[in-house]
Amino acid sequence: MHWPQRSSITTGSGFYHQAFAMTWKERDSFAVKEILAGNVPWFLKKFVAIHVSITDSTTGKIIKAIYYAAPDYLSVGTDTDWARINITPVAAQKIADTFMCFLPTRKIVDDIYRAAKVKLEPVPMFAFRDSTPTMWQHHLIVEGQRKGRKGLIAGIQKDVVISEKISRDPKPDRVAIYGWHKPDGNPIQPLYTGHVYWWVDYSQCIRLIYRKVKVGRKWMDYTDVLDDPVLQKLLCDEEYCDFFRYPY
């Protein structure tokens, strides 16, 4: 992955200070501009290897693979003042495409939770769920829980995911969300496409996954992995694994 040299000095707290009164469209545009300007904390650039394997039911062969996931959810700001941000899948897809990444599947979210070094108790909030101030408040709560612990983190957000349910939902323009695992490993949010794509609240965030997957000794694009009837199970646990990205 190649991240651009930082050309913005907007901090995480500064981002939210400016975004408090923005509409969701304005907040999306602001977030995309900052991320594409390289305005992310350094630790977010160090993706973590996630090891997975499957057994080919036809041959009995064990197939191993490695993909690389961001250690935390998409964030804006400096190394000393940063914040997680909540954006639509359309904005997230623009960012993912720019940085040679894709959005996770349900299986990937589960894999990351199992591999996480820092697993935190979900903190539901019930008032003004889609307001920018609530998003900022939730970030601060999570940081209070984290207490400076470092490493792959999970259990703090629902993930925006790619899913067959998007293309098969009778309602158009859906977003798929999943996760927010409790300490027992069970997700609060089952795979769900009940929201229109522009609905964003404090509890859903974006995890970037590098689009090149190492299957055995071979590097493959994630779309080719998902296209393969055997290999797709390395990344996807749905009946169909044919929704690769959100349109924009």
Contacts in CASP RR format, 6 or more apart in sequence:
PFRMAT RR
TARGET T0000
AUTHOR 0000-0000-0000
METHOD contacts of the structure
MODEL  1
MHWPQRSSITTGSGFYHQAFAMTWKERDSFAVKEILAGNVPWFLKKFVAI
HVSITDSTTGKIIKAIYYAAPDYLSVGTDTDWARINITPVAAQKIADTFM
CFLPTRKIVDDIYRAAKVKLEPVPMFAFRDSTPTMWQHHLIVEGQRKGRK
GLIAGIQKDVVISEKISRDPKPDRVAIYGWHKPDGNPIQPLYTGHVYWWV
DYSQCIRLIYRKVKVGRKWMDYTDVLDDPVLQKLLCDEEYCDFFRYPY
1 45 0 8 1.000
1 47 0 8 1.000
1 99 0 8 1.000
1 100 0 8 1.000
1 101 0 8 1.000
1 210 0 8 1.000
2 99 0 8 1.000
2 100 0 8 1.000
3 38 0 8 1.000
3 40 0 8 1.000
3 45 0 8 1.000
3 99 0 8 1.000
4 36 0 8 1.000
4 37 0 8 1.000
4 38 0 8 1.000
5 38 0 8 1.000
6 37 0 8 1.000
6 38 0 8 1.000
6 39 0 8 1.000
7 37 0 8 1.000
7 38 0 8 1.000
7 39 0 8 1.000
8 33 0 8 1.000
8 34 0 8 1.000
8 37 0 8 1.000
8 38 0 8 1.000
8 39 0 8 1.000
9 39 0 8 1.000
9 78 0 8 1.000
10 18 0 8 1.000
10 34 0 8 1.000
10 39 0 8 1.000
10 76 0 8 1.000
10 77 0 8 1.000
11 77 0 8 1.000
11 78 0 8 1.000
11 81 0 8 1.000
11 82 0 8 1.000
12 75 0 8 1.000
12 76 0 8 1.000
12 77 0 8 1.000
12 78 0 8 1.000
12 81 0 8 1.000
12 82 0 8 1.000
12 83 0 8 1.000
13 81 0 8 1.000
13 83 0 8 1.000
13 136 0 8 1.000
14 81 0 8 1.000
15 30 0 8 1.000
15 31 0 8 1.000
15 34 0 8 1.000
15 76 0 8 1.000
15 77 0 8 1.000
15 83 0 8 1.000
15 85 0 8 1.000
16 83 0 8 1.000
16 132 0 8 1.000
16 133 0 8 1.000
16 135 0 8 1.000
16 136 0 8 1.000
18 30 0 8 1.000
19 26 0 8 1.000
19 27 0 8 1.000
19 30 0 8 1.000
19 132 0 8 1.000
20 132 0 8 1.000
20 133 0 8 1.000
20 136 0 8 1.000
21 132 0 8 1.000
22 30 0 8 1.000
22 132 0 8 1.000
24 88 0 8 1.000
24 130 0 8 1.000
24 198 0 8 1.000
24 200 0 8 1.000
25 198 0 8 1.000
27 87 0 8 1.000
27 132 0 8 1.000
28 87 0 8 1.000
28 88 0 8 1.000
28 90 0 8 1.000
28 91 0 8 1.000
29 91 0 8 1.000
31 76 0 8 1.000
31 85 0 8 1.000
31 87 0 8 1.000
31 91 0 8 1.000
32 87 0 8 1.000
32 91 0 8 1.000
32 94 0 8 1.000
32 95 0 8 1.000
34 76 0 8 1.000
34 77 0 8 1.000
35 74 0 8 1.000
35 76 0 8 1.000
35 95 0 8 1.000
36 95 0 8 1.000
36 98 0 8 1.000
39 76 0 8 1.000
39 77 0 8 1.000
39 78 0 8 1.000
40 74 0 8 1.000
40 75 0 8 1.000
40 76 0 8 1.000
40 77 0 8 1.000
40 82 0 8 1.000
41 75 0 8 1.000
41 77 0 8 1.000
41 78 0 8 1.000
41 79 0 8 1.000
41 82 0 8 1.000
42 79 0 8 1.000
43 71 0 8 1.000
43 72 0 8 1.000
43 79 0 8 1.000
43 150 0 8 1.000
44 70 0 8 1.000
44 71 0 8 1.000
44 72 0 8 1.000
44 74 0 8 1.000
44 75 0 8 1.000
46 71 0 8 1.000
47 68 0 8 1.000
47 69 0 8 1.000
47 70 0 8 1.000
47 71 0 8 1.000
47 208 0 8 1.000
47 210 0 8 1.000
48 68 0 8 1.000
48 69 0 8 1.000
48 70 0 8 1.000
48 71 0 8 1.000
48 115 0 8 1.000
48 151 0 8 1.000
48 152 0 8 1.000
49 66 0 8 1.000
49 67 0 8 1.000
49 68 0 8 1.000
50 66 0 8 1.000
50 67 0 8 1.000
50 68 0 8 1.000
50 69 0 8 1.000
50 108 0 8 1.000
50 111 0 8 1.000
50 112 0 8 1.000
50 115 0 8 1.000
51 64 0 8 1.000
51 65 0 8 1.000
51 66 0 8 1.000
51 115 0 8 1.000
52 64 0 8 1.000
52 65 0 8 1.000
52 66 0 8 1.000
52 67 0 8 1.000
52 111 0 8 1.000
52 234 0 8 1.000
52 235 0 8 1.000
53 62 0 8 1.000
53 63 0 8 1.000
53 64 0 8 1.000
53 65 0 8 1.000
53 234 0 8 1.000
54 62 0 8 1.000
54 63 0 8 1.000
54 230 0 8 1.000
54 231 0 8 1.000
54 233 0 8 1.000
54 234 0 8 1.000
55 61 0 8 1.000
55 62 0 8 1.000
55 63 0 8 1.000
56 62 0 8 1.000
56 63 0 8 1.000
56 230 0 8 1.000
58 230 0 8 1.000
63 215 0 8 1.000
63 216 0 8 1.000
63 230 0 8 1.000
63 231 0 8 1.000
63 234 0 8 1.000
64 215 0 8 1.000
64 216 0 8 1.000
65 213 0 8 1.000
65 214 0 8 1.000
65 215 0 8 1.000
65 216 0 8 1.000
65 225 0 8 1.000
65 231 0 8 1.000
65 234 0 8 1.000
66 213 0 8 1.000
66 214 0 8 1.000
67 108 0 8 1.000
67 209 0 8 1.000
67 210 0 8 1.000
67 213 0 8 1.000
67 214 0 8 1.000
67 222 0 8 1.000
67 235 0 8 1.000
68 209 0 8 1.000
68 210 0 8 1.000
68 212 0 8 1.000
69 104 0 8 1.000
69 108 0 8 1.000
69 112 0 8 1.000
69 152 0 8 1.000
69 207 0 8 1.000
69 208 0 8 1.000
69 209 0 8 1.000
69 210 0 8 1.000
70 207 0 8 1.000
70 208 0 8 1.000
70 209 0 8 1.000
71 151 0 8 1.000
71 152 0 8 1.000
71 153 0 8 1.000
72 84 0 8 1.000
72 152 0 8 1.000
72 153 0 8 1.000
73 84 0 8 1.000
73 156 0 8 1.000
73 157 0 8 1.000
73 205 0 8 1.000
73 206 0 8 1.000
73 207 0 8 1.000
74 84 0 8 1.000
74 85 0 8 1.000
74 87 0 8 1.000
74 92 0 8 1.000
74 95 0 8 1.000
74 205 0 8 1.000
74 206 0 8 1.000
74 207 0 8 1.000
74 208 0 8 1.000
75 82 0 8 1.000
75 83 0 8 1.000
75 84 0 8 1.000
75 85 0 8 1.000
76 82 0 8 1.000
76 83 0 8 1.000
76 85 0 8 1.000
77 83 0 8 1.000
83 136 0 8 1.000
83 139 0 8 1.000
84 139 0 8 1.000
84 142 0 8 1.000
84 157 0 8 1.000
84 205 0 8 1.000
85 135 0 8 1.000
85 205 0 8 1.000
85 206 0 8 1.000
86 135 0 8 1.000
86 200 0 8 1.000
86 201 0 8 1.000
86 202 0 8 1.000
86 204 0 8 1.000
86 205 0 8 1.000
87 200 0 8 1.000
87 206 0 8 1.000
88 175 0 8 1.000
88 197 0 8 1.000
88 198 0 8 1.000
88 200 0 8 1.000
89 103 0 8 1.000
89 160 0 8 1.000
89 175 0 8 1.000
89 197 0 8 1.000
89 246 0 8 1.000
90 197 0 8 1.000
90 198 0 8 1.000
90 246 0 8 1.000
90 247 0 8 1.000
90 248 0 8 1.000
92 103 0 8 1.000
92 160 0 8 1.000
92 206 0 8 1.000
92 246 0 8 1.000
93 103 0 8 1.000
93 245 0 8 1.000
93 246 0 8 1.000
93 247 0 8 1.000
93 248 0 8 1.000
94 248 0 8 1.000
95 101 0 8 1.000
95 206 0 8 1.000
95 208 0 8 1.000
96 102 0 8 1.000
96 103 0 8 1.000
96 208 0 8 1.000
96 245 0 8 1.000
97 245 0 8 1.000
99 208 0 8 1.000
100 210 0 8 1.000
100 211 0 8 1.000
100 212 0 8 1.000
101 208 0 8 1.000
101 209 0 8 1.000
101 210 0 8 1.000
101 211 0 8 1.000
102 162 0 8 1.000
102 208 0 8 1.000
102 209 0 8 1.000
102 211 0 8 1.000
102 222 0 8 1.000
102 244 0 8 1.000
102 245 0 8 1.000
103 159 0 8 1.000
103 160 0 8 1.000
103 161 0 8 1.000
103 162 0 8 1.000
103 206 0 8 1.000
103 207 0 8 1.000
103 208 0 8 1.000
103 209 0 8 1.000
103 245 0 8 1.000
103 246 0 8 1.000
104 112 0 8 1.000
104 159 0 8 1.000
104 161 0 8 1.000
104 162 0 8 1.000
104 207 0 8 1.000
104 209 0 8 1.000
105 161 0 8 1.000
105 162 0 8 1.000
105 163 0 8 1.000
105 235 0 8 1.000
105 236 0 8 1.000
105 237 0 8 1.000
105 238 0 8 1.000
105 241 0 8 1.000
106 161 0 8 1.000
106 163 0 8 1.000
106 178 0 8 1.000
106 179 0 8 1.000
106 191 0 8 1.000
106 236 0 8 1.000
106 237 0 8 1.000
106 238 0 8 1.000
107 235 0 8 1.000
107 236 0 8 1.000
107 237 0 8 1.000
108 161 0 8 1.000
108 209 0 8 1.000
108 235 0 8 1.000
109 159 0 8 1.000
109 161 0 8 1.000
109 178 0 8 1.000
109 179 0 8 1.000
109 187 0 8 1.000
109 207 0 8 1.000
110 181 0 8 1.000
110 187 0 8 1.000
110 237 0 8 1.000
112 152 0 8 1.000
112 154 0 8 1.000
112 207 0 8 1.000
113 119 0 8 1.000
113 154 0 8 1.000
113 155 0 8 1.000
113 179 0 8 1.000
113 181 0 8 1.000
113 185 0 8 1.000
115 152 0 8 1.000
116 151 0 8 1.000
116 152 0 8 1.000
116 153 0 8 1.000
116 154 0 8 1.000
116 155 0 8 1.000
117 149 0 8 1.000
117 150 0 8 1.000
117 151 0 8 1.000
117 152 0 8 1.000
117 153 0 8 1.000
118 146 0 8 1.000
118 149 0 8 1.000
118 150 0 8 1.000
118 151 0 8 1.000
118 152 0 8 1.000
118 153 0 8 1.000
118 154 0 8 1.000
119 153 0 8 1.000
119 154 0 8 1.000
119 155 0 8 1.000
119 181 0 8 1.000
119 183 0 8 1.000
120 142 0 8 1.000
120 145 0 8 1.000
120 146 0 8 1.000
120 153 0 8 1.000
120 154 0 8 1.000
120 155 0 8 1.000
120 156 0 8 1.000
121 145 0 8 1.000
121 155 0 8 1.000
121 182 0 8 1.000
121 183 0 8 1.000
122 155 0 8 1.000
122 156 0 8 1.000
122 180 0 8 1.000
122 181 0 8 1.000
122 182 0 8 1.000
122 188 0 8 1.000
123 138 0 8 1.000
123 141 0 8 1.000
123 142 0 8 1.000
123 145 0 8 1.000
123 156 0 8 1.000
124 188 0 8 1.000
124 203 0 8 1.000
125 134 0 8 1.000
125 137 0 8 1.000
125 138 0 8 1.000
125 202 0 8 1.000
125 203 0 8 1.000
127 134 0 8 1.000
128 134 0 8 1.000
129 201 0 8 1.000
129 202 0 8 1.000
129 203 0 8 1.000
130 199 0 8 1.000
130 200 0 8 1.000
130 201 0 8 1.000
130 202 0 8 1.000
131 202 0 8 1.000
134 201 0 8 1.000
134 202 0 8 1.000
135 201 0 8 1.000
135 202 0 8 1.000
137 202 0 8 1.000
138 202 0 8 1.000
138 203 0 8 1.000
142 156 0 8 1.000
145 156 0 8 1.000
146 153 0 8 1.000
154 181 0 8 1.000
155 179 0 8 1.000
155 180 0 8 1.000
155 181 0 8 1.000
155 182 0 8 1.000
156 180 0 8 1.000
156 205 0 8 1.000
157 180 0 8 1.000
157 203 0 8 1.000
157 204 0 8 1.000
157 205 0 8 1.000
158 177 0 8 1.000
158 178 0 8 1.000
158 179 0 8 1.000
158 180 0 8 1.000
158 188 0 8 1.000
158 189 0 8 1.000
158 203 0 8 1.000
158 204 0 8 1.000
158 205 0 8 1.000
159 177 0 8 1.000
159 178 0 8 1.000
159 179 0 8 1.000
159 204 0 8 1.000
159 205 0 8 1.000
159 206 0 8 1.000
159 207 0 8 1.000
160 175 0 8 1.000
160 176 0 8 1.000
160 177 0 8 1.000
160 204 0 8 1.000
160 205 0 8 1.000
160 206 0 8 1.000
161 176 0 8 1.000
161 177 0 8 1.000
161 178 0 8 1.000
161 191 0 8 1.000
162 176 0 8 1.000
162 243 0 8 1.000
162 244 0 8 1.000
162 245 0 8 1.000
162 246 0 8 1.000
163 176 0 8 1.000
163 178 0 8 1.000
163 191 0 8 1.000
163 193 0 8 1.000
163 238 0 8 1.000
163 243 0 8 1.000
164 238 0 8 1.000
164 239 0 8 1.000
164 240 0 8 1.000
164 241 0 8 1.000
164 242 0 8 1.000
164 243 0 8 1.000
165 174 0 8 1.000
165 176 0 8 1.000
165 191 0 8 1.000
165 193 0 8 1.000
165 238 0 8 1.000
166 174 0 8 1.000
166 175 0 8 1.000
166 176 0 8 1.000
166 193 0 8 1.000
166 243 0 8 1.000
166 246 0 8 1.000
167 242 0 8 1.000
167 243 0 8 1.000
168 240 0 8 1.000
169 193 0 8 1.000
169 194 0 8 1.000
171 193 0 8 1.000
171 194 0 8 1.000
171 196 0 8 1.000
173 196 0 8 1.000
173 197 0 8 1.000
173 198 0 8 1.000
174 193 0 8 1.000
174 194 0 8 1.000
174 195 0 8 1.000
174 196 0 8 1.000
174 197 0 8 1.000
175 193 0 8 1.000
175 195 0 8 1.000
175 196 0 8 1.000
175 197 0 8 1.000
175 199 0 8 1.000
175 246 0 8 1.000
176 191 0 8 1.000
176 192 0 8 1.000
176 193 0 8 1.000
177 189 0 8 1.000
177 191 0 8 1.000
177 192 0 8 1.000
177 195 0 8 1.000
177 204 0 8 1.000
178 187 0 8 1.000
178 189 0 8 1.000
178 190 0 8 1.000
178 191 0 8 1.000
178 192 0 8 1.000
179 187 0 8 1.000
179 188 0 8 1.000
179 189 0 8 1.000
180 187 0 8 1.000
180 188 0 8 1.000
180 189 0 8 1.000
180 203 0 8 1.000
181 187 0 8 1.000
181 188 0 8 1.000
182 188 0 8 1.000
189 203 0 8 1.000
197 246 0 8 1.000
209 222 0 8 1.000
211 221 0 8 1.000
211 222 0 8 1.000
211 223 0 8 1.000
212 219 0 8 1.000
212 220 0 8 1.000
212 221 0 8 1.000
212 222 0 8 1.000
213 219 0 8 1.000
213 220 0 8 1.000
213 221 0 8 1.000
213 222 0 8 1.000
213 225 0 8 1.000
213 234 0 8 1.000
213 235 0 8 1.000
214 220 0 8 1.000
215 225 0 8 1.000
215 231 0 8 1.000
215 234 0 8 1.000
220 231 0 8 1.000
222 235 0 8 1.000
222 244 0 8 1.000
223 244 0 8 1.000
225 231 0 8 1.000
225 232 0 8 1.000
225 234 0 8 1.000
225 235 0 8 1.000
226 232 0 8 1.000
226 235 0 8 1.000
226 236 0 8 1.000
226 241 0 8 1.000
226 242 0 8 1.000
226 244 0 8 1.000
227 242 0 8 1.000
232 241 0 8 1.000
235 241 0 8 1.000
END
